[in-house]
Amino acid sequence: MPLLADWLLRHSVVMCLLLHSLVLMTFCFHHASTSCSQSCYCSQSEAGGKTVRCSNLGLAQIPQDIPNDTQRLYLDFNLLTTVPANAFLDLHLLNELDLSHNELAQLESGAFKGLASSLQFLDLSSNKLMALNPEAFEGLQLRANLTHNPWHCDCNLQNVMPRMNLEPASLAGIVCHTSDPADIGAQGNSLLLTKDLDLCAVLKKTTDVAMLVTMFGWFTMVISYLVYYVRHNQEDTRRHLEYLKSLPSKQGKSEESSTISTVV
């Protein structure tokens, strides 16, 4: 019995140590995933949602240590120039994202991947966006603020807009800063709300003209080849006929020569 009690005591101590280590590791991992990002300010609402504010910190890249339980993330008034793919992949509870007043000129494909089921509002105002990448917004159905960007309205942008699942009021924020063609009267107007504006008309006309020129070129080449072919055949025919005409005279002379030889 003493041996059994000693064995149970030793193993119970080991089990307690293992259990204590497991609890400690779980706490550390939970703390790492829910603690606040460095240099950012975090607050907890009464409803339990976490707000992370990383505003006006001179950030050139999106922080990688944003807590997983973040519901509202403010990255406004920084120096961000792009949103890379999978930048917010692990933030499954995020429902509000503010990227306004940055230097954003590009949104890479998959920039907001992982947010389709949670994100409700996206602020991209006051940046340097000139075009929309539909693959960056794949799966998103939300309200977005796209105002105060130097949008370049052209045929590509006009074709992209119907593919976006953003609320119509969001797309109304795309106000043309420049346009192609420049003299179509799009500057200063919302691309979505401007009636009878077809930025693809000039491209279609240019394409039609190019097709006509190409067809005319091919037609000219075919006609030229046919003319060459006919003339070449005519020349060969003429030479052949001349050759045939010359054959009887040569044959007559040969027969005359044979007759003279026989007489002699």
Sine and cosine of phi, psi and omega as CSV:
sin_phi,cos_phi,sin_psi,cos_psi,sin_omega,cos_omega
0.00,0.00,-0.71,0.71,0.04,-1.00
-0.84,0.54,-0.62,0.78,0.00,-1.00
-0.90,0.43,-0.66,0.75,0.02,-1.00
-0.90,0.43,-0.67,0.74,0.00,-1.00
-0.90,0.43,-0.64,0.77,0.02,-1.00
-0.91,0.42,-0.65,0.76,0.00,-1.00
-0.90,0.43,-0.69,0.73,0.02,-1.00
-0.90,0.43,-0.62,0.79,-0.02,-1.00
-0.90,0.43,-0.73,0.68,-0.02,-1.00
-0.89,0.45,-0.69,0.72,-0.02,-1.00
-0.95,0.32,-0.52,0.86,0.04,-1.00
-0.93,0.37,-0.58,0.81,0.05,-1.00
-0.90,0.43,-0.69,0.72,0.02,-1.00
-0.88,0.47,-0.69,0.72,0.01,-1.00
-0.89,0.45,-0.63,0.78,0.03,-1.00
-0.90,0.44,-0.66,0.75,0.02,-1.00
-0.90,0.44,-0.68,0.73,0.02,-1.00
-0.90,0.45,-0.68,0.73,0.01,-1.00
-0.90,0.43,-0.65,0.76,0.03,-1.00
-0.90,0.44,-0.65,0.76,0.02,-1.00
-0.91,0.42,-0.66,0.75,-0.01,-1.00
-0.90,0.44,-0.69,0.73,0.03,-1.00
-0.89,0.45,-0.66,0.75,-0.01,-1.00
-0.90,0.43,-0.67,0.74,0.02,-1.00
-0.91,0.41,-0.65,0.76,0.03,-1.00
-0.88,0.47,-0.67,0.74,0.02,-1.00
-0.90,0.44,-0.64,0.77,-0.01,-1.00
-0.91,0.40,-0.69,0.72,0.00,-1.00
-0.91,0.42,-0.65,0.76,0.02,-1.00
-0.91,0.43,-0.65,0.76,0.01,-1.00
-0.91,0.41,-0.62,0.78,0.00,-1.00
-0.92,0.40,-0.58,0.82,-0.05,-1.00
-0.99,0.11,-0.32,0.95,-0.07,-1.00
-0.89,-0.45,-0.10,0.99,0.01,-1.00
-0.95,0.30,0.24,-0.97,-0.08,-1.00
-0.98,0.20,0.53,-0.85,0.04,-1.00
-0.91,0.41,0.54,-0.84,-0.02,-1.00
-0.88,0.47,0.69,-0.72,0.03,-1.00
0.96,0.27,-0.14,0.99,0.02,-1.00
-0.99,-0.12,0.28,-0.96,0.01,-1.00
-0.93,-0.36,0.78,-0.63,-0.03,-1.00
-0.90,-0.44,0.58,-0.81,0.06,-1.00
-0.61,-0.79,0.44,-0.90,-0.03,-1.00
-0.91,-0.42,0.79,-0.62,0.01,-1.00
-0.99,0.15,0.19,-0.98,0.00,-1.00
-0.91,0.42,-0.49,0.87,0.01,-1.00
-0.98,0.20,-0.13,0.99,0.05,-1.00
0.98,-0.19,-0.04,1.00,0.00,-1.00
-0.99,0.14,0.63,-0.78,-0.02,-1.00
-1.00,-0.10,0.70,-0.72,0.07,-1.00
-0.92,-0.39,0.79,-0.61,0.01,-1.00
-0.90,-0.44,0.85,-0.52,-0.01,-1.00
-0.93,-0.36,0.90,-0.43,0.06,-1.00
-0.86,-0.51,0.63,0.77,-0.09,-1.00
-0.98,0.18,0.59,-0.81,0.16,-0.99
0.80,0.60,0.75,0.67,0.02,-1.00
-0.92,-0.38,0.07,1.00,-0.02,-1.00
0.94,0.35,0.45,0.89,-0.05,-1.00
-0.95,0.33,0.74,-0.67,0.08,-1.00
-0.98,-0.20,-0.20,0.98,0.04,-1.00
-0.66,-0.75,0.44,-0.90,0.02,-1.00
-0.96,0.28,0.78,-0.63,-0.02,-1.00
-0.85,0.52,0.58,-0.81,-0.02,-1.00
-1.00,-0.09,-0.12,0.99,-0.08,-1.00
-0.94,-0.33,0.53,0.85,0.04,-1.00
-0.95,0.33,0.75,-0.66,-0.05,-1.00
-0.85,0.52,0.58,-0.81,-0.05,-1.00
-0.93,0.37,-0.37,0.93,-0.04,-1.00
-1.00,-0.08,0.31,0.95,0.00,-1.00
-0.94,0.33,0.73,-0.68,0.05,-1.00
-0.95,-0.30,-0.51,0.86,0.03,-1.00
-0.75,-0.66,0.82,-0.57,-0.06,-1.00
-0.81,-0.59,0.83,-0.56,-0.02,-1.00
-0.91,-0.41,0.92,-0.40,0.04,-1.00
-0.87,-0.49,0.45,0.89,-0.08,-1.00
-0.97,0.24,0.36,-0.93,0.03,-1.00
0.84,0.54,0.77,0.64,0.10,-0.99
-0.82,-0.58,-0.33,-0.94,-0.07,-1.00
-0.86,-0.50,0.51,0.86,-0.02,-1.00
-0.94,0.35,0.75,-0.66,0.00,-1.00
-0.95,-0.31,-0.29,0.96,-0.01,-1.00
-0.43,-0.90,0.40,-0.92,0.14,-0.99
-0.92,-0.39,0.95,-0.30,-0.06,-1.00
-0.96,0.29,0.21,-0.98,0.03,-1.00
-0.90,0.44,0.61,-0.79,0.07,-1.00
0.88,0.47,0.49,0.87,-0.04,-1.00
-0.92,0.39,-0.47,0.88,-0.05,-1.00
-0.81,-0.58,0.52,0.85,-0.17,-0.99
-0.87,0.50,-0.58,0.81,-0.10,-0.99
-1.00,-0.08,0.06,1.00,-0.04,-1.00
-0.99,-0.10,0.96,0.29,-0.13,-0.99
-0.96,0.26,-0.19,0.98,-0.02,-1.00
-0.97,-0.24,0.01,1.00,-0.09,-1.00
-0.94,0.35,0.83,-0.56,0.03,-1.00
-0.87,-0.50,-0.14,0.99,0.04,-1.00
-0.60,-0.80,0.79,-0.61,-0.04,-1.00
-0.73,-0.68,0.84,-0.54,-0.03,-1.00
-0.92,-0.39,0.93,-0.37,0.05,-1.00
-0.88,-0.47,0.39,0.92,-0.07,-1.00
-0.95,0.30,0.34,-0.94,0.06,-1.00
0.82,0.57,0.77,0.64,0.14,-0.99
-0.86,-0.51,-0.35,-0.94,0.03,-1.00
-0.89,-0.45,0.50,0.86,-0.09,-1.00
-0.90,0.43,0.85,-0.52,0.07,-1.00
-0.87,-0.50,-0.14,0.99,-0.06,-1.00
-0.53,-0.85,0.67,-0.74,0.13,-0.99
-0.86,-0.51,0.94,-0.34,-0.07,-1.00
-0.95,0.32,0.36,-0.93,0.05,-1.00
-0.86,0.51,0.75,-0.67,-0.03,-1.00
0.98,0.21,0.33,0.95,-0.04,-1.00
-0.88,0.48,-0.58,0.81,-0.04,-1.00
-0.92,-0.40,0.47,0.88,0.01,-1.00
-0.89,0.45,0.68,-0.74,0.00,-1.00
1.00,-0.09,-0.09,1.00,-0.06,-1.00
-0.96,-0.29,0.04,1.00,-0.12,-0.99
-0.87,0.49,-0.57,0.82,-0.08,-1.00
-1.00,0.04,-0.19,0.98,-0.10,-0.99
-0.84,-0.54,-0.63,0.78,-0.14,-0.99
-0.93,0.37,0.77,-0.64,-0.01,-1.00
-0.90,-0.44,-0.46,0.89,-0.01,-1.00
-0.65,-0.76,0.73,-0.69,-0.02,-1.00
-0.75,-0.66,0.84,-0.54,-0.02,-1.00
-0.95,-0.30,0.93,-0.38,0.04,-1.00
-0.87,-0.49,0.37,0.93,-0.07,-1.00
-0.95,0.30,0.39,-0.92,0.08,-1.00
0.85,0.53,0.78,0.63,0.11,-0.99
-0.83,-0.56,-0.40,-0.92,-0.02,-1.00
-0.85,-0.53,0.54,0.84,-0.01,-1.00
-0.97,0.26,0.76,-0.65,0.03,-1.00
-0.91,-0.41,-0.36,0.93,-0.04,-1.00
-0.59,-0.81,0.35,-0.94,0.02,-1.00
-0.96,-0.26,0.70,-0.72,0.11,-0.99
-0.97,-0.25,0.97,-0.24,-0.06,-1.00
-0.87,0.49,-0.44,0.90,-0.01,-1.00
-0.95,0.30,-0.29,0.96,0.07,-1.00
-0.97,0.23,-0.45,0.89,-0.05,-1.00
-0.97,-0.23,0.29,0.96,-0.10,-0.99
-0.85,0.52,0.83,-0.56,0.04,-1.00
1.00,0.05,-0.18,0.98,-0.05,-1.00
-0.99,0.15,0.73,-0.69,0.13,-0.99
-0.75,-0.66,1.00,-0.09,-0.16,-0.99
-0.45,-0.90,-0.02,-1.00,0.09,-1.00
-0.98,-0.21,0.75,-0.66,-0.05,-1.00
-0.77,-0.63,0.50,-0.87,0.10,-1.00
-0.96,-0.27,0.95,-0.32,-0.06,-1.00
-0.92,-0.40,0.29,0.96,-0.07,-1.00
-0.97,0.25,0.29,-0.96,0.08,-1.00
0.84,0.54,0.74,0.67,0.17,-0.98
-0.82,-0.57,0.51,-0.86,-0.03,-1.00
-0.99,0.17,0.89,0.45,-0.09,-1.00
-0.88,0.48,0.72,-0.69,0.08,-1.00
-0.97,-0.23,0.97,-0.26,-0.07,-1.00
-1.00,0.10,0.89,-0.45,0.05,-1.00
-0.60,-0.80,-0.11,-0.99,-0.05,-1.00
-0.88,0.48,-0.62,0.78,-0.02,-1.00
-0.88,0.47,-0.72,0.69,-0.01,-1.00
-0.90,0.43,-0.64,0.77,0.00,-1.00
-0.91,0.41,-0.56,0.83,0.03,-1.00
-0.97,0.25,-0.46,0.89,-0.04,-1.00
-0.97,0.25,-0.59,0.80,-0.14,-0.99
-0.82,0.57,-0.68,0.73,0.03,-1.00
-0.90,0.44,-0.32,0.95,-0.01,-1.00
-1.00,0.09,-0.15,0.99,-0.03,-1.00
-1.00,0.07,0.66,-0.75,0.03,-1.00
-1.00,-0.10,0.25,0.97,0.03,-1.00
-0.94,0.33,0.39,-0.92,0.05,-1.00
-0.88,0.47,0.60,-0.80,-0.02,-1.00
-0.81,0.59,-0.58,0.81,0.02,-1.00
-0.89,0.46,-0.48,0.88,0.03,-1.00
-0.93,0.37,-0.71,0.70,-0.02,-1.00
-0.93,0.36,-0.39,0.92,0.06,-1.00
-0.91,0.42,-0.30,0.95,0.02,-1.00
-0.98,0.21,-0.06,1.00,0.06,-1.00
-0.99,0.10,1.00,-0.08,0.00,-1.00
-0.98,-0.20,0.79,-0.61,-0.11,-0.99
-0.93,0.38,0.87,-0.49,0.12,-0.99
-1.00,0.03,-0.66,0.75,0.14,-0.99
-0.71,-0.71,0.23,-0.97,-0.01,-1.00
-0.49,-0.87,0.31,-0.95,0.07,-1.00
-0.69,-0.72,0.96,-0.30,0.18,0.98
-0.98,0.21,0.41,-0.91,-0.11,-0.99
-0.97,0.25,-0.41,0.91,-0.11,-0.99
-0.99,-0.17,0.40,0.92,-0.05,-1.00
-1.00,-0.02,-0.13,0.99,0.04,-1.00
1.00,0.09,0.47,0.88,-0.03,-1.00
-1.00,-0.02,-0.38,0.92,-0.07,-1.00
-0.86,0.51,0.73,-0.68,0.04,-1.00
0.99,0.11,0.00,1.00,-0.03,-1.00
-0.90,-0.44,0.45,-0.89,0.08,-1.00
-0.95,0.30,0.80,-0.61,-0.02,-1.00
-0.89,0.45,-0.57,0.82,-0.03,-1.00
-0.96,0.28,-0.59,0.81,-0.12,-0.99
-1.00,-0.04,-0.24,0.97,-0.01,-1.00
-0.96,0.28,0.87,-0.49,-0.07,-1.00
-0.99,0.15,0.52,-0.85,0.09,-1.00
0.81,0.58,0.55,0.84,0.03,-1.00
-0.98,-0.22,0.93,-0.38,-0.01,-1.00
-0.89,-0.46,0.99,-0.17,-0.02,-1.00
-0.98,0.18,-0.12,0.99,0.02,-1.00
-1.00,-0.10,-0.07,1.00,-0.06,-1.00
-0.89,0.46,-0.72,0.70,-0.01,-1.00
-0.91,0.42,-0.63,0.77,0.02,-1.00
-0.90,0.44,-0.65,0.76,0.03,-1.00
-0.90,0.44,-0.69,0.72,0.02,-1.00
-0.89,0.46,-0.69,0.72,0.02,-1.00
-0.87,0.48,-0.66,0.75,0.02,-1.00
-0.90,0.43,-0.67,0.74,0.01,-1.00
-0.89,0.46,-0.69,0.73,0.03,-1.00
-0.89,0.46,-0.69,0.73,0.01,-1.00
-0.88,0.48,-0.64,0.77,0.02,-1.00
-0.92,0.40,-0.65,0.76,0.03,-1.00
-0.89,0.45,-0.69,0.72,0.02,-1.00
-0.89,0.47,-0.67,0.74,0.01,-1.00
-0.90,0.44,-0.70,0.71,0.02,-1.00
-0.90,0.44,-0.66,0.75,0.03,-1.00
-0.89,0.46,-0.65,0.76,0.03,-1.00
-0.88,0.48,-0.72,0.69,0.03,-1.00
-0.90,0.44,-0.65,0.76,0.01,-1.00
-0.88,0.47,-0.68,0.73,0.03,-1.00
-0.88,0.47,-0.67,0.74,0.02,-1.00
-0.89,0.45,-0.67,0.75,-0.01,-1.00
-0.91,0.42,-0.71,0.70,0.01,-1.00
-0.88,0.47,-0.69,0.73,0.00,-1.00
-0.88,0.48,-0.66,0.75,0.01,-1.00
-0.92,0.40,-0.66,0.75,0.01,-1.00
-0.90,0.44,-0.68,0.74,0.02,-1.00
-0.88,0.47,-0.70,0.71,0.03,-1.00
-0.88,0.48,-0.69,0.72,-0.04,-1.00
-0.89,0.45,-0.70,0.72,-0.02,-1.00
-0.91,0.42,-0.73,0.69,0.00,-1.00
-0.88,0.47,-0.66,0.75,0.01,-1.00
-0.90,0.44,-0.67,0.74,0.04,-1.00
-0.92,0.40,-0.62,0.78,0.04,-1.00
-0.88,0.47,-0.65,0.76,0.01,-1.00
-0.91,0.41,-0.68,0.74,0.05,-1.00
-0.90,0.44,-0.64,0.77,0.02,-1.00
-0.90,0.43,-0.69,0.72,0.01,-1.00
-0.87,0.50,-0.71,0.71,0.00,-1.00
-0.90,0.43,-0.63,0.78,0.01,-1.00
-0.91,0.41,-0.65,0.76,0.03,-1.00
-0.90,0.43,-0.67,0.74,0.05,-1.00
-0.88,0.48,-0.61,0.79,0.02,-1.00
-0.91,0.41,-0.69,0.72,0.02,-1.00
-0.90,0.44,-0.63,0.78,0.03,-1.00
-0.90,0.43,-0.52,0.86,-0.02,-1.00
-0.98,0.22,-0.28,0.96,-0.06,-1.00
-0.92,0.40,-0.71,0.71,-0.04,-1.00
-0.88,0.47,-0.65,0.76,0.00,-1.00
-0.89,0.46,-0.67,0.75,0.02,-1.00
-0.92,0.39,-0.61,0.79,-0.01,-1.00
-0.93,0.37,-0.60,0.80,0.04,-1.00
-0.89,0.45,-0.70,0.71,0.03,-1.00
-0.87,0.49,-0.61,0.79,0.00,-1.00
-0.92,0.39,-0.65,0.76,0.01,-1.00
-0.92,0.39,-0.63,0.78,0.03,-1.00
-0.88,0.47,-0.66,0.75,0.01,-1.00
-0.90,0.43,-0.63,0.78,-0.01,-1.00
-0.92,0.39,-0.62,0.78,0.01,-1.00
-0.91,0.42,-0.71,0.70,0.01,-1.00
-0.87,0.49,-0.65,0.76,0.01,-1.00
-0.90,0.43,-0.59,0.81,-0.01,-1.00
-0.93,0.36,-0.68,0.73,0.02,-1.00
-0.87,0.50,-0.71,0.71,0.01,-1.00
-0.90,0.44,0.00,0.00,0.00,0.00
